[in-house]
Amino acid sequence: MFDVSVFIFISDHESATKLAVIKANLTEERNLLIANLTEERNLLIANLTEVTEELKRLQRLAKKSDLTFLTEKTCPAGWTKNDCVCYLLSNKSSSWDEGRDDCRARGADLVVIDTLKEQVSILTRNSESAWIGLTDRAEEGHWKWVDGTPLTETFWEINQPDNGSGRPQYGEEDCAEIRGVGHKLWNDLNCESQLHWICEQTA
């Protein structure tokens, strides 16, 4: 009876030892698998980041290609092109409204000058005072472009706009011109004055 008990004890002890070894091996394999999966996940995240950045780079290149394509388009006869924009200086003089009507009839509008680069580009081509697409008719002193964009960068002459300085002979000066002489900056003028005008449209 004693021998049998000892045998059973020894067998149980051996089984427990084997189970402990198996458990340790399984735990080690599990930890190794987790480590491998974690590494693979990190690699996938890194690759995804690279792919995302490459996609952004390609999108930027595609956008530049589209812009290049636009700049290669031509303007209508008689118009001049700068970057991807076409400009037309009228060959006659009229009021601000009639000038704008003419631009619209051509599928364009009075020019909106929102950068120094565009201001310089226009003044180097222009030797005539001309209407631009800027007015404060809706609210005195609140100048707005014809396309609704806010007036952020301005190129007014010194002491302009002055709304005629209150002198009745000038009337309300609610429309803007770019002068063709001097510094070729902006001035407010009575909208019924007779000037050339500058139309603008995308090439």
Protein Blocks (a to p, Z undefined) as FASTA:
>chain_A
ZZmmmmmmmmmmmmmmmmmmmmmmmmmmmmmmmmmmmmmmmmmmmmmmmmmmmmmmmmmm
mmmmmmmmmmmpccdehiacehjaccdddfbdcdfklmmmmmmmnopacdddfbfklmmm
mmmmpcbdcddfbdfklpghiacdfkopacfbdcddehiaeehnopaklopafbccddfe
hjlpaddddfkbccdddddddZZ
